[in-house]
């Protein structure tokens, strides 16, 4: 079945460091891909999405490119801030389906 | 943007009691709502898909008699945890899909309800 694998955390970075959180997926068809962020004690917020191959989703300095050849959707940010500390979930939703499949989540800590 | 609310945000109850959690889409209609459960430091696990006016579809391993779902209107779905036990303590999150926006549209997530069963 469809699945999402993302790098284990926690990831600890200093402020202004470069961030990469790896995400790969397994799916039939042509899924849409998402990154969600969850701040402590809160629900999920959509961070960015891409609906087809080579699309780049971007928001708040974060970006991810839908790579069909490598089945990946890695999240990147050039300069992280303390306020980016949160858990990041990679997810997919396949064509014809309503279910969203989530990765395990990667916790990010950013130190001042 | 679209907003989904949940009530209550926090609930503490005694073992054996039932707890009802509401999920509302505030500014849009949602034919389909989803209920997820999240254990500490883990990912979201889909429990069931709730369709307005029909029975919910439960994921494998989720007890439908334990977790009662009602989707009585296009803006409200409820999850009732019946005869709650300490192992039901968790963070419950709902999400809603806006009616008529197509299958690839984003789901909007509620803020979650933290349940603690003593």
Interface residues (C-beta under 8 A of the other chain):
Chain A: X32 X34 X36 X41 X42 X43 X44 X45 X46 X49 X51 X89 X93 X95 X96 X97 X98 X99 X100 X102 X103 X104 X105 X107
Chain B: X6 X32 X34 X41 X42 X43 X44 X46 X49 X93 X95 X97 X103 X104 X106 X107 X108 X109 X110 X111 X112 X114
